[in-house]
Amino acid sequence: HSGLIKTYLGSFALSIFIIILYMHGTN
């Protein structure tokens, strides 16, 4: 289960990071 949680949190954090970069890029 820990591996699955790590993968989920990793992809979630990556998505947030990309969204932040995108918003900074558009500003």
Summary of the structure (lengths in Angstrom):
residues: 27
radius of gyration: 11.8
end to end distance: 39.1
largest distance: 39.1
contacts: 47
relative contact order: 0.13
helix: 93%
strand: 0%
